[in-house]
Amino acid sequence: MAFESLNPVQRFVYSLFVLFLVTILVLIVFSLYSLEIFAMVIIIEFLFVVQLTKPAHFHALWRKNISFFVLLSFILLILIIFLSTPALFK
């Protein structure tokens, strides 16, 4: 099945699925088995993909506010990594 033959919704779902699998593999490689880090990375990835794949001609109200949630999720991820870093280096 060629990637171009898929409709945009299928491409979006398959892209997210592959991105989530790559995230799981990267977290396994770095031995980061924390559920908090996994959840935050998945949320941030989803929000970034949604923000980057928006159509140029479509301006929904919730899409304008999603930047705030992307920033908030990123700050929470940095906070979780900062708080868990001492435990990683012991």
Secondary structure, 3 states (H helix, E strand, C coil): CCHHHCCHHHHHHHHHHHHHHHHHHHHHHCCCCCHHHHHHHHHHHHHHHHHHCCCCCCCCHHHHHHHHHHHHHHHHHHHHHHHHHHHHCC
